[in-house]
Amino acid sequence: MARKKVNREFIIREALHLFRDRGYHATSMADIGVACGLLKGSIYHYFPSKEMLMKEVIVYLHDYYKHNAFRHAYDENLGARQKLSMLSKFYQELFYGQEGGCLMANIAMETNSVVPEFSPLISAFFQEWIDAMAHIYRQELPVEDAEALARETVAAVEGATMLMRIFNDRTYLQKSLDQIGEKFEKLSKSLVPVKS
């Protein structure tokens, strides 16, 4: 059997899966070491603490979203609806394919008052997501409406993802994305001047 190549990125990816599935507090460094095929305590050679590893996981996940989702919002060759369609598919593929839901939201809820050093990293992620959505909506909506709908979109996706997990029903996410799309269409149409 081929031996796993262990490096910092491999450990971050393995830790990401464990943190998403079990939670931050229920995952030990020993658990992560075992998942990586390392001897007990060897994980500390790569990361001095679980907090440092979690910070790296948050940064890694943020970069993943940046390169695989948020960048589409700024592609000026695409219209707003194309961008929304691409992001909708991204969210569905991401959240349908994993048991633990959204790691950022999970970690934020679990650690907000206990491990406050994660908060700025998590806040930066959610702000970048909101900014990306607002950039799309500003193609057709006034700034204030675009920013409000962007915040609503992120909240709706996160809430739907949570309900999807609780009730084991994928339709929560699809319905939420459909409702946001309908609201965007309605707001866009209300701004089109009526020709006499």
N, CA, C and O atoms as a DFTB+ gen file, in Angstrom:
784 C
 N C O
     1  1       0.846      -1.181       0.000
     2  2       0.000       0.000       0.000
     3  2       0.892       1.245       0.000
     4  3       1.839       1.344       0.780
     5  1       0.574       2.190      -0.886
     6  2       1.369       3.412      -0.978
     7  2       1.185       4.259       0.273
     8  3       0.080       4.402       0.796
     9  1       2.271       4.802       0.727
    10  2       2.232       5.645       1.926
    11  2       1.773       7.050       1.547
    12  3       2.178       7.584       0.514
    13  1       0.930       7.643       2.382
    14  2       0.438       8.992       2.136
    15  2       1.589       9.982       2.257
    16  3       2.429       9.873       3.150
    17  1       1.612      10.952       1.343
    18  2       2.626      11.997       1.443
    19  2       2.106      13.040       2.430
    20  3       1.112      13.714       2.163
    21  1       2.768      13.163       3.542
    22  2       2.323      14.080       4.585
    23  2       3.107      15.382       4.475
    24  3       4.336      15.406       4.547
    25  1       2.348      16.469       4.297
    26  2       2.908      17.810       4.350
    27  2       1.850      18.701       4.980
    28  3       0.767      18.229       5.326
    29  1       2.148      19.958       5.128
    30  2       1.215      20.875       5.800
    31  2      -0.149      20.912       5.106
    32  3      -1.184      20.876       5.772
    33  1      -0.155      20.985       3.779
    34  2      -1.436      21.064       3.064
    35  2      -2.257      19.789       3.253
    36  3      -3.472      19.860       3.431
    37  1      -1.616      18.645       3.216
    38  2      -2.318      17.382       3.433
    39  2      -2.963      17.372       4.818
    40  3      -4.120      16.980       4.966
    41  1      -2.220      17.798       5.820
    42  2      -2.750      17.829       7.187
    43  2      -3.919      18.807       7.280
    44  3      -4.924      18.514       7.926
    45  1      -3.792      19.951       6.644
    46  2      -4.881      20.942       6.661
    47  2      -6.143      20.345       6.050
    48  3      -7.234      20.499       6.600
    49  1      -5.999      19.663       4.915
    50  2      -7.176      19.067       4.259
    51  2      -7.814      17.984       5.125
    52  3      -9.038      17.921       5.238
    53  1      -6.994      17.137       5.733
    54  2      -7.529      16.091       6.613
    55  2      -8.215      16.711       7.837
    56  3      -9.286      16.268       8.252
    57  1      -7.589      17.731       8.399
    58  2      -8.176      18.407       9.562
    59  2      -9.494      19.071       9.194
    60  3     -10.447      19.039       9.973
    61  1      -9.552      19.670       8.018
    62  2     -10.782      20.317       7.546
    63  2     -11.938      19.320       7.585
    64  3     -13.014      19.633       8.095
    65  1     -11.716      18.119       7.045
    66  2     -12.779      17.103       7.036
    67  2     -13.200      16.715       8.446
    68  3     -14.390      16.590       8.736
    69  1     -12.220      16.526       9.318
    70  2     -12.548      16.140      10.691
    71  2     -13.269      17.257      11.434
    72  3     -14.256      17.005      12.126
    73  1     -12.788      18.483      11.299
    74  2     -13.439      19.610      11.980
    75  2     -14.873      19.788      11.466
    76  3     -15.778      20.079      12.248
    77  1     -15.079      19.617      10.163
    78  2     -16.421      19.785       9.605
    79  2     -17.350      18.679      10.099
    80  3     -18.505      18.940      10.437
    81  1     -16.851      17.452      10.141
    82  2     -17.705      16.321      10.528
    83  2     -17.936      16.214      12.029
    84  3     -19.038      15.879      12.464
    85  1     -16.893      16.498      12.831
    86  2     -16.983      16.295      14.280
    87  2     -17.120      17.587      15.079
    88  3     -17.636      17.581      16.197
    89  1     -16.660      18.686      14.507
    90  2     -16.598      19.931      15.244
    91  2     -15.194      20.184      15.755
    92  3     -14.365      19.275      15.804
    93  1     -14.936      21.406      16.128
    94  2     -13.605      21.795      16.581
    95  2     -13.250      21.133      17.914
    96  3     -12.187      20.528      18.052
    97  1     -14.146      21.254      18.888
    98  2     -13.836      20.775      20.238
    99  2     -13.774      19.247      20.320
   100  3     -13.027      18.708      21.137
   101  1     -14.534      18.553      19.500
   102  2     -14.560      17.090      19.561
   103  2     -13.443      16.440      18.743
   104  3     -13.313      15.216      18.734
   105  1     -12.647      17.245      18.064
   106  2     -11.533      16.721      17.263
   107  2     -10.229      17.020      17.982
   108  3      -9.933      18.176      18.287
   109  1      -9.457      15.992      18.251
   110  2      -8.174      16.186      18.931
   111  2      -7.038      16.177      17.914
   112  3      -7.203      15.729      16.779
   113  1      -5.907      16.672      18.334
   114  2      -4.719      16.609      17.479
   115  2      -4.356      15.148      17.223
   116  3      -3.856      14.816      16.148
   117  1      -4.599      14.282      18.186
   118  2      -4.329      12.855      17.998
   119  2      -5.220      12.289      16.888
   120  3      -4.765      11.491      16.069
   121  1      -6.503      12.711      16.864
   122  2      -7.419      12.273      15.794
   123  2      -6.883      12.687      14.424
   124  3      -6.909      11.910      13.470
   125  1      -6.403      13.912      14.349
   126  2      -5.880      14.432      13.084
   127  2      -4.613      13.668      12.695
   128  3      -4.413      13.332      11.528
   129  1      -3.768      13.399      13.681
   130  2      -2.562      12.617      13.418
   131  2      -2.886      11.248      12.851
   132  3      -2.265      10.806      11.885
   133  1      -3.870      10.570      13.458
   134  2      -4.279       9.245      12.979
   135  2      -4.799       9.340      11.546
   136  3      -4.440       8.519      10.702
   137  1      -5.641      10.332      11.267
   138  2      -6.190      10.502       9.916
   139  2      -5.092      10.737       8.890
   140  3      -5.238      10.384       7.719
   141  1      -4.001      11.330       9.331
   142  2      -2.871      11.623       8.435
   143  2      -1.840      10.506       8.389
   144  3      -0.877      10.573       7.625
   145  1      -2.041       9.479       9.208
   146  2      -1.083       8.376       9.246
   147  2       0.182       8.721      10.002
   148  3       1.243       8.158       9.729
   149  1       0.084       9.633      10.944
   150  2       1.240      10.048      11.744
   151  2       1.216       9.388      13.116
   152  3       0.150       9.064      13.640
   153  1       2.361       9.196      13.677
   154  2       2.454       8.684      15.032
   155  2       1.931       9.746      15.997
   156  3       1.975      10.944      15.715
   157  1       1.437       9.275      17.142
   158  2       0.896      10.188      18.145
   159  2       1.930      11.265      18.475
   160  3       3.085      10.955      18.768
   161  1       1.524      12.485      18.428
   162  2       2.403      13.602      18.758
   163  2       3.167      14.163      17.572
   164  3       3.669      15.285      17.642
   165  1       3.268      13.406      16.480
   166  2       4.025      13.886      15.314
   167  2       3.356      15.081      14.645
   168  3       4.014      15.868      13.964
   169  1       2.077      15.210      14.836
   170  2       1.343      16.325      14.229
   171  2       1.897      17.673      14.706
   172  3       1.847      18.670      13.986
   173  1       2.427      17.679      15.938
   174  2       2.963      18.917      16.509
   175  2       4.249      19.371      15.809
   176  3       4.666      20.519      15.961
   177  1       4.863      18.491      15.060
   178  2       6.028      18.871      14.250
   179  2       5.609      19.870      13.168
   180  3       6.389      20.733      12.765
   181  1       4.359      19.734      12.707
   182  2       3.840      20.592      11.640
   183  2       3.069      21.801      12.176
   184  3       3.157      22.900      11.627
   185  1       2.316      21.584      13.250
   186  2       1.496      22.652      13.838
   187  2       1.654      22.600      15.358
   188  3       1.399      21.556      15.959
   189  1       2.063      23.691      15.989
   190  2       2.319      23.672      17.432
   191  2       1.069      23.549      18.308
   192  3       1.164      23.196      19.483
   193  1      -0.116      23.845      17.725
   194  2      -1.343      23.753      18.523
   195  2      -2.538      23.547      17.601
   196  3      -2.472      23.795      16.397
   197  1      -3.627      23.087      18.200
   198  2      -4.863      22.904      17.436
   199  2      -5.387      24.250      16.955
   200  3      -5.943      24.336      15.859
   201  1      -5.220      25.305      17.755
   202  2      -5.668      26.640      17.356
   203  2      -4.935      27.110      16.102
   204  3      -5.548      27.668      15.192
   205  1      -3.616      26.881      16.056
   206  2      -2.842      27.288      14.876
   207  2      -3.283      26.496      13.646
   208  3      -3.388      27.046      12.550
   209  1      -3.536      25.225      13.835
   210  2      -4.005      24.401      12.726
   211  2      -5.372      24.876      12.248
   212  3      -5.608      24.963      11.043
   213  1      -6.268      25.182      13.170
   214  2      -7.605      25.654      12.786
   215  2      -7.511      26.956      12.005
   216  3      -8.240      27.147      11.032
   217  1      -6.626      27.851      12.419
   218  2      -6.442      29.109      11.675
   219  2      -6.004      28.815      10.240
   220  3      -6.485      29.442       9.296
   221  1      -5.100      27.869      10.086
   222  2      -4.633      27.497       8.743
   223  2      -5.766      26.872       7.931
   224  3      -5.862      27.103       6.726
   225  1      -6.614      26.092       8.576
   226  2      -7.771      25.493       7.898
   227  2      -8.709      26.594       7.412
   228  3      -9.196      26.540       6.282
   229  1      -8.964      27.587       8.253
   230  2      -9.847      28.696       7.878
   231  2      -9.281      29.448       6.681
   232  3     -10.013      29.759       5.741
   233  1      -7.990      29.740       6.706
   234  2      -7.342      30.449       5.591
   235  2      -7.394      29.589       4.319
   236  3      -7.672      30.097       3.232
   237  1      -7.130      28.307       4.461
   238  2      -7.168      27.383       3.318
   239  2      -8.564      27.367       2.687
   240  3      -8.700      27.447       1.466
   241  1      -9.590      27.265       3.521
   242  2     -10.966      27.218       3.022
   243  2     -11.358      28.549       2.385
   244  3     -12.025      28.578       1.350
   245  1     -10.943      29.635       3.004
   246  2     -11.216      30.963       2.434
   247  2     -10.598      31.070       1.039
   248  3     -11.246      31.537       0.103
   249  1      -9.354      30.640       0.907
   250  2      -8.686      30.663      -0.404
   251  2      -9.414      29.786      -1.414
   252  3      -9.510      30.137      -2.590
   253  1      -9.923      28.652      -0.961
   254  2     -10.680      27.755      -1.857
   255  2     -11.900      28.481      -2.415
   256  3     -12.147      28.448      -3.620
   257  1     -12.658      29.132      -1.547
   258  2     -13.830      29.888      -2.001
   259  2     -13.420      31.025      -2.934
   260  3     -14.064      31.264      -3.955
   261  1     -12.354      31.716      -2.577
   262  2     -11.877      32.838      -3.383
   263  2     -11.597      32.398      -4.815
   264  3     -12.007      33.064      -5.766
   265  1     -10.901      31.281      -4.966
   266  2     -10.474      30.829      -6.295
   267  2     -11.536      30.038      -7.041
   268  3     -11.496      29.968      -8.270
   269  1     -12.485      29.440      -6.330
   270  2     -13.475      28.591      -6.978
   271  2     -14.885      29.168      -7.016
   272  3     -15.750      28.642      -7.717
   273  1     -15.121      30.230      -6.278
   274  2     -16.464      30.807      -6.268
   275  2     -16.432      32.324      -6.416
   276  3     -16.957      32.867      -7.388
   277  1     -15.819      33.007      -5.457
   278  2     -15.896      34.470      -5.430
   279  2     -15.343      35.115      -6.692
   280  3     -15.832      36.164      -7.110
   281  1     -14.341      34.514      -7.302
   282  2     -13.724      35.113      -8.496
   283  2     -14.726      35.288      -9.632
   284  3     -14.588      36.203     -10.444
   285  1     -15.742      34.411      -9.696
   286  2     -16.744      34.517     -10.761
   287  2     -17.544      35.819     -10.662
   288  3     -18.022      36.349     -11.664
   289  1     -17.674      36.314      -9.450
   290  2     -18.433      37.555      -9.254
   291  2     -17.775      38.734      -9.964
   292  3     -18.450      39.697     -10.327
   293  1     -16.469      38.662     -10.163
   294  2     -15.724      39.786     -10.736
   295  2     -15.345      39.561     -12.200
   296  3     -14.583      40.341     -12.772
   297  1     -15.869      38.508     -12.800
   298  2     -15.615      38.231     -14.218
   299  2     -16.530      39.121     -15.050
   300  3     -17.722      38.847     -15.190
   301  1     -15.964      40.181     -15.594
   302  2     -16.777      41.169     -16.310
   303  2     -17.239      40.682     -17.684
   304  3     -17.961      41.397     -18.378
   305  1     -16.837      39.486     -18.082
   306  2     -17.331      38.897     -19.324
   307  2     -18.669      38.198     -19.131
   308  3     -19.295      37.770     -20.100
   309  1     -19.106      38.083     -17.885
   310  2     -20.357      37.402     -17.565
   311  2     -21.389      38.392     -17.063
   312  3     -21.056      39.373     -16.399
   313  1     -22.646      38.125     -17.387
   314  2     -23.732      38.924     -16.852
   315  2     -24.090      38.467     -15.448
   316  3     -23.637      37.417     -14.993
   317  1     -24.892      39.248     -14.778
   318  2     -25.267      38.944     -13.392
   319  2     -25.926      37.576     -13.272
   320  3     -25.618      36.823     -12.349
   321  1     -26.827      37.245     -14.189
   322  2     -27.539      35.969     -14.098
   323  2     -26.612      34.776     -14.331
   324  3     -26.771      33.731     -13.701
   325  1     -25.651      34.933     -15.229
   326  2     -24.668      33.867     -15.450
   327  2     -23.843      33.638     -14.183
   328  3     -23.599      32.499     -13.784
   329  1     -23.426      34.723     -13.570
   330  2     -22.637      34.625     -12.341
   331  2     -23.442      33.938     -11.233
   332  3     -22.936      33.067     -10.526
   333  1     -24.701      34.351     -11.102
   334  2     -25.549      33.756     -10.066
   335  2     -25.772      32.271     -10.323
   336  3     -25.792      31.472      -9.387
   337  1     -25.938      31.907     -11.576
   338  2     -26.116      30.503     -11.923
   339  2     -24.868      29.690     -11.570
   340  3     -24.968      28.596     -11.017
   341  1     -23.704      30.233     -11.893
   342  2     -22.449      29.536     -11.578
   343  2     -22.282      29.361     -10.065
   344  3     -21.897      28.291      -9.595
   345  1     -22.576      30.423      -9.313
   346  2     -22.425      30.345      -7.860
   347  2     -23.462      29.408      -7.246
   348  3     -23.168      28.694      -6.287
   349  1     -24.659      29.411      -7.794
   350  2     -25.697      28.502      -7.313
   351  2     -25.246      27.046      -7.475
   352  3     -25.411      26.232      -6.566
   353  1     -24.680      26.733      -8.634
   354  2     -24.169      25.372      -8.871
   355  2     -23.024      25.050      -7.912
   356  3     -22.934      23.936      -7.396
   357  1     -22.160      26.019      -7.678
   358  2     -21.041      25.821      -6.746
   359  2     -21.562      25.474      -5.356
   360  3     -21.106      24.508      -4.744
   361  1     -22.517      26.260      -4.853
   362  2     -23.054      26.016      -3.511
   363  2     -23.696      24.632      -3.423
   364  3     -23.498      23.904      -2.450
   365  1     -24.462      24.285      -4.447
   366  2     -25.127      22.985      -4.422
   367  2     -24.108      21.849      -4.439
   368  3     -24.211      20.917      -3.642
   369  1     -23.142      21.915      -5.324
   370  2     -22.126      20.862      -5.386
   371  2     -21.354      20.760      -4.071
   372  3     -21.080      19.662      -3.586
   373  1     -21.013      21.903      -3.506
   374  2     -20.238      21.918      -2.269
   375  2     -21.041      21.376      -1.093
   376  3     -20.567      20.507      -0.362
   377  1     -22.249      21.883      -0.912
   378  2     -23.004      21.525       0.278
   379  2     -23.762      20.213       0.145
   380  3     -24.043      19.571       1.157
   381  1     -24.103      19.792      -1.075
   382  2     -24.730      18.475      -1.240
   383  2     -23.701      17.374      -1.022
   384  3     -24.043      16.287      -0.557
   385  1     -22.465      17.645      -1.351
   386  2     -21.450      16.612      -1.326
   387  2     -20.747      16.407       0.002
   388  3     -19.841      15.578       0.085
   389  1     -21.124      17.121       1.029
   390  2     -20.438      16.959       2.307
   391  2     -21.430      16.868       3.446
   392  3     -22.457      17.546       3.467
   393  1     -21.096      16.020       4.380
   394  2     -21.987      15.762       5.505
   395  2     -22.030      16.904       6.517
   396  3     -23.076      17.166       7.112
   397  1     -20.924      17.571       6.713
   398  2     -20.830      18.515       7.815
   399  2     -21.379      19.905       7.568
   400  3     -21.327      20.741       8.470
   401  1     -21.905      20.190       6.380
   402  2     -22.403      21.524       6.098
   403  2     -21.266      22.499       5.857
   404  3     -20.216      22.116       5.341
   405  1     -21.465      23.739       6.220
   406  2     -20.468      24.794       5.999
   407  2     -19.543      24.885       7.214
   408  3     -19.971      25.244       8.311
   409  1     -18.280      24.558       7.001
   410  2     -17.327      24.579       8.109
   411  2     -17.225      25.965       8.726
   412  3     -17.167      26.084       9.950
   413  1     -17.201      27.014       7.913
   414  2     -17.057      28.374       8.462
   415  2     -18.187      28.693       9.428
   416  3     -17.949      29.203      10.523
   417  1     -19.408      28.395       9.025
   418  2     -20.544      28.678       9.908
   419  2     -20.488      27.796      11.156
   420  3     -20.751      28.264      12.264
   421  1     -20.147      26.526      10.973
   422  2     -20.065      25.613      12.112
   423  2     -19.033      26.096      13.131
   424  3     -19.317      26.162      14.327
   425  1     -17.848      26.429      12.657
   426  2     -16.775      26.870      13.548
   427  2     -17.126      28.207      14.199
   428  3     -16.836      28.426      15.376
   429  1     -17.748      29.095      13.431
   430  2     -18.159      30.387      13.998
   431  2     -19.108      30.178      15.172
   432  3     -18.943      30.789      16.228
   433  1     -20.096      29.317      14.986
   434  2     -21.079      29.077      16.054
   435  2     -20.447      28.361      17.256
   436  3     -20.769      28.655      18.408
   437  1     -19.559      27.435      16.970
   438  2     -18.970      26.624      18.042
   439  2     -17.918      27.378      18.851
   440  3     -17.767      27.132      20.048
   441  1     -17.192      28.290      18.215
   442  2     -16.027      28.873      18.886
   443  2     -16.115      30.376      19.140
   444  3     -15.211      30.935      19.761
   445  1     -17.151      31.036      18.689
   446  2     -17.196      32.493      18.732
   447  2     -16.845      33.085      20.095
   448  3     -16.046      34.019      20.175
   449  1     -17.422      32.560      21.146
   450  2     -17.142      33.131      22.471
   451  2     -16.031      32.391      23.215
   452  3     -15.591      32.839      24.274
   453  1     -15.576      31.262      22.671
   454  2     -14.583      30.447      23.360
   455  2     -13.176      30.637      22.795
   456  3     -12.198      30.662      23.542
   457  1     -13.083      30.770      21.485
   458  2     -11.783      30.955      20.828
   459  2     -11.901      32.206      19.939
   460  3     -12.023      32.095      18.720
   461  1     -11.863      33.386      20.555
   462  2     -12.135      34.618      19.813
   463  2     -11.125      34.930      18.712
   464  3     -11.421      35.731      17.825
   465  1      -9.928      34.314      18.745
   466  2      -8.946      34.612      17.692
   467  2      -9.375      34.101      16.317
   468  3      -8.802      34.512      15.307
   469  1     -10.381      33.206      16.257
   470  2     -10.888      32.749      14.957
   471  2     -11.835      33.779      14.335
   472  3     -11.985      33.824      13.114
   473  1     -12.464      34.592      15.157
   474  2     -13.507      35.508      14.678
   475  2     -13.077      36.437      13.555
   476  3     -13.815      36.566      12.578
   477  1     -11.909      37.100      13.638
   478  2     -11.529      37.982      12.526
   479  2     -11.355      37.236      11.200
   480  3     -11.701      37.760      10.141
   481  1     -10.822      36.024      11.259
   482  2     -10.640      35.239      10.038
   483  2     -11.983      34.824       9.444
   484  3     -12.182      34.890       8.231
   485  1     -12.892      34.402      10.302
   486  2     -14.211      33.977       9.837
   487  2     -15.003      35.178       9.340
   488  3     -15.686      35.090       8.320
   489  1     -14.920      36.297      10.051
   490  2     -15.606      37.518       9.610
   491  2     -15.107      37.970       8.240
   492  3     -15.896      38.395       7.396
   493  1     -13.791      37.876       8.021
   494  2     -13.222      38.274       6.726
   495  2     -13.772      37.396       5.607
   496  3     -14.059      37.886       4.515
   497  1     -13.919      36.102       5.876
   498  2     -14.489      35.189       4.877
   499  2     -15.910      35.602       4.517
   500  3     -16.237      35.766       3.342
   501  1     -16.757      35.770       5.537
   502  2     -18.153      36.111       5.261
   503  2     -18.280      37.484       4.616
   504  3     -19.144      37.680       3.762
   505  1     -17.438      38.437       5.004
   506  2     -17.483      39.756       4.372
   507  2     -17.098      39.666       2.898
   508  3     -17.694      40.336       2.055
   509  1     -16.110      38.845       2.592
   510  2     -15.718      38.698       1.181
   511  2     -16.834      38.039       0.379
   512  3     -17.050      38.389      -0.781
   513  1     -17.536      37.101       0.977
   514  2     -18.667      36.457       0.308
   515  2     -19.762      37.492       0.054
   516  3     -20.302      37.563      -1.050
   517  1     -20.091      38.290       1.063
   518  2     -21.105      39.340       0.908
   519  2     -20.674      40.339      -0.163
   520  3     -21.486      40.732      -1.001
   521  1     -19.412      40.752      -0.147
   522  2     -18.904      41.703      -1.139
   523  2     -19.010      41.146      -2.554
   524  3     -19.365      41.871      -3.484
   525  1     -18.702      39.865      -2.718
   526  2     -18.785      39.245      -4.042
   527  2     -20.228      39.242      -4.540
   528  3     -20.489      39.567      -5.698
   529  1     -21.158      38.877      -3.669
   530  2     -22.568      38.870      -4.064
   531  2     -23.050      40.292      -4.368
   532  3     -23.778      40.502      -5.338
   533  1     -22.655      41.258      -3.558
   534  2     -23.055      42.647      -3.788
   535  2     -22.519      43.149      -5.127
   536  3     -23.204      43.890      -5.832
   537  1     -21.305      42.749      -5.473
   538  2     -20.723      43.152      -6.764
   539  2     -21.599      42.658      -7.925
   540  3     -21.826      43.382      -8.894
   541  1     -22.078      41.436      -7.813
   542  2     -22.975      40.896      -8.851
   543  2     -24.262      41.701      -8.904
   544  3     -24.681      42.137      -9.977
   545  1     -24.884      41.898      -7.763
   546  2     -26.181      42.566      -7.725
   547  2     -26.090      44.029      -8.168
   548  3     -27.051      44.581      -8.704
   549  1     -24.931      44.652      -7.942
   550  2     -24.771      46.057      -8.348
   551  2     -24.779      46.234      -9.863
   552  3     -24.901      47.356     -10.356
   553  1     -24.651      45.137     -10.603
   554  2     -24.749      45.239     -12.051
   555  2     -26.140      45.710     -12.469
   556  3     -26.307      46.295     -13.539
   557  1     -27.138      45.452     -11.621
   558  2     -28.508      45.815     -11.985
   559  2     -29.285      46.550     -10.901
   560  3     -30.386      47.043     -11.148
   561  1     -28.723      46.625      -9.714
   562  2     -29.440      47.232      -8.594
   563  2     -28.653      48.392      -8.006
   564  3     -27.430      48.442      -8.133
   565  1     -29.355      49.334      -7.358
   566  2     -28.651      50.390      -6.633
   567  2     -27.806      49.773      -5.503
   568  3     -28.105      48.682      -5.017
   569  1     -26.771      50.473      -5.106
   570  2     -25.812      49.971      -4.113
   571  2     -26.503      49.469      -2.847
   572  3     -26.205      48.374      -2.370
   573  1     -27.411      50.254      -2.309
   574  2     -28.072      49.885      -1.053
   575  2     -28.856      48.586      -1.192
   576  3     -28.775      47.721      -0.320
   577  1     -29.616      48.438      -2.282
   578  2     -30.379      47.210      -2.518
   579  2     -29.446      46.025      -2.755
   580  3     -29.695      44.921      -2.271
   581  1     -28.373      46.263      -3.503
   582  2     -27.416      45.196      -3.808
   583  2     -26.780      44.669      -2.526
   584  3     -26.663      43.458      -2.341
   585  1     -26.374      45.567      -1.649
   586  2     -25.723      45.143      -0.410
   587  2     -26.702      44.427       0.524
   588  3     -26.333      43.460       1.190
   589  1     -27.939      44.899       0.572
   590  2     -28.944      44.234       1.413
   591  2     -29.237      42.831       0.884
   592  3     -29.335      41.881       1.661
   593  1     -29.374      42.700      -0.428
   594  2     -29.657      41.388      -1.006
   595  2     -28.452      40.453      -0.856
   596  3     -28.623      39.245      -0.696
   597  1     -27.251      40.999      -0.905
   598  2     -26.046      40.182      -0.716
   599  2     -26.021      39.587       0.690
   600  3     -25.746      38.399       0.858
   601  1     -26.307      40.409       1.698
   602  2     -26.346      39.902       3.079
   603  2     -27.445      38.845       3.226
   604  3     -27.259      37.821       3.882
   605  1     -28.580      39.116       2.607
   606  2     -29.699      38.170       2.664
   607  2     -29.336      36.850       1.974
   608  3     -29.720      35.777       2.440
   609  1     -28.606      36.933       0.879
   610  2     -28.203      35.727       0.147
   611  2     -27.327      34.831       1.002
   612  3     -27.576      33.630       1.107
   613  1     -26.303      35.408       1.612
   614  2     -25.388      34.613       2.433
   615  2     -26.143      34.005       3.613
   616  3     -25.945      32.836       3.941
   617  1     -26.998      34.788       4.242
   618  2     -27.787      34.271       5.367
   619  2     -28.722      33.154       4.908
   620  3     -28.883      32.151       5.604
   621  1     -29.334      33.325       3.745
   622  2     -30.262      32.315       3.229
   623  2     -29.538      31.013       2.893
   624  3     -30.030      29.930       3.210
   625  1     -28.387      31.112       2.260
   626  2     -27.628      29.903       1.912
   627  2     -27.192      29.174       3.176
   628  3     -27.312      27.951       3.260
   629  1     -26.689      29.912       4.153
   630  2     -26.246      29.273       5.399
   631  2     -27.421      28.655       6.161
   632  3     -27.314      27.540       6.671
   633  1     -28.528      29.370       6.237
   634  2     -29.703      28.832       6.931
   635  2     -30.256      27.603       6.232
   636  3     -30.623      26.623       6.880
   637  1     -30.316      27.657       4.919
   638  2     -30.826      26.515       4.148
   639  2     -29.905      25.308       4.288
   640  3     -30.371      24.170       4.350
   641  1     -28.596      25.559       4.338
   642  2     -27.637      24.466       4.495
   643  2     -27.827      23.792       5.852
   644  3     -27.762      22.567       5.959
   645  1     -28.060      24.593       6.878
   646  2     -28.297      24.031       8.205
   647  2     -29.583      23.194       8.216
   648  3     -29.586      22.075       8.731
   649  1     -30.670      23.725       7.654
   650  2     -31.937      22.994       7.635
   651  2     -31.841      21.742       6.764
   652  3     -32.440      20.713       7.077
   653  1     -31.091      21.835       5.681
   654  2     -30.884      20.687       4.809
   655  2     -30.258      19.538       5.602
   656  3     -30.642      18.380       5.437
   657  1     -29.297      19.867       6.458
   658  2     -28.645      18.848       7.294
   659  2     -29.580      18.314       8.370
   660  3     -29.646      17.106       8.598
   661  1     -30.295      19.203       9.023
   662  2     -31.182      18.789      10.120
   663  2     -32.273      17.845       9.628
   664  3     -32.554      16.825      10.257
   665  1     -32.889      18.198       8.488
   666  2     -34.011      17.419       7.985
   667  2     -33.626      16.448       6.872
   668  3     -34.484      15.762       6.318
   669  1     -32.328      16.391       6.545
   670  2     -31.847      15.516       5.472
   671  2     -32.677      15.719       4.200
   672  3     -33.161      14.763       3.594
   673  1     -32.826      16.978       3.819
   674  2     -33.673      17.336       2.675
   675  2     -32.981      18.416       1.851
   676  3     -32.915      19.576       2.259
   677  1     -32.470      18.027       0.699
   678  2     -31.716      18.934      -0.163
   679  2     -32.553      20.083      -0.715
   680  3     -32.001      21.092      -1.152
   681  1     -33.871      19.945      -0.699
   682  2     -34.702      20.980      -1.316
   683  2     -34.606      22.322      -0.588
   684  3     -34.913      23.361      -1.171
   685  1     -34.184      22.311       0.676
   686  2     -34.062      23.581       1.397
   687  2     -33.098      24.528       0.677
   688  3     -33.404      25.707       0.500
   689  1     -31.963      24.028       0.272
   690  2     -30.978      24.874      -0.397
   691  2     -31.487      25.322      -1.760
   692  3     -31.374      26.499      -2.101
   693  1     -32.046      24.406      -2.544
   694  2     -32.537      24.779      -3.874
   695  2     -33.648      25.817      -3.778
   696  3     -33.658      26.788      -4.535
   697  1     -34.577      25.619      -2.856
   698  2     -35.679      26.578      -2.699
   699  2     -35.151      27.942      -2.277
   700  3     -35.623      28.969      -2.763
   701  1     -34.192      27.956      -1.391
   702  2     -33.611      29.209      -0.929
   703  2     -32.929      29.952      -2.080
   704  3     -33.107      31.160      -2.240
   705  1     -32.150      29.222      -2.877
   706  2     -31.480      29.842      -4.026
   707  2     -32.502      30.347      -5.043
   708  3     -32.326      31.416      -5.629
   709  1     -33.565      29.581      -5.249
   710  2     -34.628      30.007      -6.173
   711  2     -35.308      31.288      -5.677
   712  3     -35.580      32.195      -6.463
   713  1     -35.578      31.354      -4.377
   714  2     -36.232      32.539      -3.813
   715  2     -35.353      33.779      -3.932
   716  3     -35.848      34.868      -4.224
   717  1     -34.062      33.618      -3.710
   718  2     -33.145      34.753      -3.863
   719  2     -33.132      35.204      -5.326
   720  3     -33.165      36.401      -5.609
   721  1     -33.083      34.249      -6.248
   722  2     -33.109      34.581      -7.679
   723  2     -34.373      35.327      -8.060
   724  3     -34.323      36.297      -8.816
   725  1     -35.510      34.877      -7.538
   726  2     -36.792      35.543      -7.813
   727  2     -36.801      36.963      -7.250
   728  3     -37.302      37.885      -7.893
   729  1     -36.252      37.135      -6.061
   730  2     -36.207      38.473      -5.462
   731  2     -35.320      39.396      -6.294
   732  3     -35.664      40.559      -6.506
   733  1     -34.187      38.888      -6.765
   734  2     -33.300      39.679      -7.620
   735  2     -34.033      40.095      -8.896
   736  3     -33.949      41.251      -9.313
   737  1     -34.742      39.165      -9.508
   738  2     -35.496      39.474     -10.736
   739  2     -36.550      40.553     -10.468
   740  3     -36.702      41.493     -11.249
   741  1     -37.256      40.408      -9.379
   742  2     -38.316      41.366      -9.029
   743  2     -37.725      42.757      -8.801
   744  3     -38.255      43.748      -9.303
   745  1     -36.634      42.830      -8.049
   746  2     -35.997      44.126      -7.803
   747  2     -35.462      44.728      -9.097
   748  3     -35.582      45.932      -9.319
   749  1     -34.875      43.895      -9.950
   750  2     -34.329      44.384     -11.223
   751  2     -35.430      44.941     -12.107
   752  3     -35.284      46.011     -12.698
   753  1     -36.533      44.209     -12.192
   754  2     -37.647      44.646     -13.051
   755  2     -38.295      45.920     -12.528
   756  3     -38.782      46.735     -13.313
   757  1     -38.307      46.096     -11.223
   758  2     -38.945      47.291     -10.651
   759  2     -38.165      48.554     -10.986
   760  3     -38.696      49.658     -10.870
   761  1     -36.905      48.404     -11.402
   762  2     -36.066      49.561     -11.743
   763  2     -36.097      49.903     -13.227
   764  3     -35.613      50.958     -13.637
   765  1     -36.672      49.003     -14.038
   766  2     -36.738      49.264     -15.482
   767  2     -37.832      50.287     -15.737
   768  3     -38.982      50.070     -15.356
   769  1     -37.486      51.411     -16.385
   770  2     -38.493      52.437     -16.639
   771  2     -39.550      51.934     -17.606
   772  3     -39.246      51.278     -18.602
   773  1     -40.791      52.253     -17.293
   774  2     -41.920      51.836     -18.149
   775  2     -42.030      52.796     -19.325
   776  3     -42.098      54.012     -19.146
   777  1     -42.047      52.223     -20.552
   778  2     -42.165      53.054     -21.761
   779  2     -43.617      53.376     -22.002
   780  3     -44.485      52.516     -21.855
   781  1     -43.888      54.628     -22.375
   782  2     -45.280      55.012     -22.622
   783  2     -45.630      54.940     -24.082
   784  3     -46.765      55.232     -24.460
